[in-house]
């Protein structure tokens, strides 16, 4: 499977995907995207990646593996990042 790290852990477990990360090492999520997962019980959706929630107002995460930050400059240059986006329903 190409890019196994782009699938949330719950889905990877469901399909039996235990492949190592191949390209990405970090995932960025906005607060709304992260909170949509938290409501479904996914407090650490990508445990094989460094997980950051970009938010001006979120100061703490319910999971120690997820780091909230308002600093868009916190990421070193050259890192490959996976941006995960959930389309909101109207």
N, C-alpha and C positions, 0 to 999 in steps of 0.2 A: 504494500500500500504506500502510495506517495504521500508525504507530509502527514504521518500519523498523529503528530502533535497538534494538528489543527482541529481535532475532534475532542469535545469535552470528555473527561474521564468516564462519566457514566455511560456514554455511548461507546467508547472504546471497550469497556468491560462487556457491554451487551453483545458486541460483535466479535469478541475474543481477540481484539487487537492489542498485543503486548509489545509491538515494535518500539524500538528506541527512537527518540527524537532525531530527525534527519537534517532539518534546516533551521527551525526557529528555536530560540531559547527564552523568549519573553512574549507575554501577551499584555496588551493594553485594553482596558475596558473603560467605558464611561460609567458614571454612577448608575444611570437608569438601566443599562445593560446588566451590570453586576447585580443590582437589586432584583431584577427580573429572575435571575438564577437563584438568588437567596430565597425568594418566595417559593421556589420549587425545591428547596433543600440543598442547593449547590453552593456551599460557602467557599469551596475551593475547586472551581470547575476545571482547572488545568494544573493539577499538582505536579506534572513533570516540567512545567515552565515557571519562570519567574513571573508572578502575576501582579499587575499594578492597576489600580482604579484611579483614573484621572477625575478629580472632583475638587471644586473650590470649597465645598462644605462638608464633605465626609472626612472625619478626622480619625476614626477607628474602624477596623474591619472585624466582623464576627469570626474571622479565621486568621490565625497567625501567619499563614502562608500567602496572604493577600495584603499588599501594601497600598494604602490610599496615599495619594499625593496630589497636590495642586501645582507642583513644579513641573512644567513641561520640559524643562531642561535637565531633568534628573537622569536621563538615559544617555549613556556614552555613545559617541558617534561610531558608526560602523556596526552596531547591533542590528540584527535582523529582527523585526518585530511583526507579530501577528496581531492584526486589529480585528476583533470579533465584534460584529454588530447584529443586534436583534432588531428587526423591523417592528415598530410599535403598531398595535392594532388600534384603529380609531374607535 
